[in-house]
């Protein structure tokens, strides 16, 4: 609760509008409908996202495999396949899912400075 001039006690954001200089609140346009959403943007956000893992000359196969298992929950055999693909081709899809999950996976992979990006 906030106290304002003339011994008025007002709560919340109403205090701002009720004590605006000149005695009136600033003009706020009234909206009666929901905001428009660009369908193409909405579909791209819902589209499957992918975490791409890039090859580097720093990490060992064992380090990459262990981090892939930790990040994605895949088996050691699947992580080994991904690591070999990265080694041979320079990059590979390490994970596919919704954006928040891809963001989490990328964070775990980056814990040991693996080079990744999210594509959507």
ABEGO torsion letter per residue (X at the ends): XBBBBGGBBBBEAAAAAAABBGGBBBBBBBBABBBBBBAAAAAAAABBBBBBBBBBAABBAAAAAAAAAAAAGBBAAAAAAAAAAAAAAGBBBABBEBAAAAAAAAAAAAAAGBBBBBBX
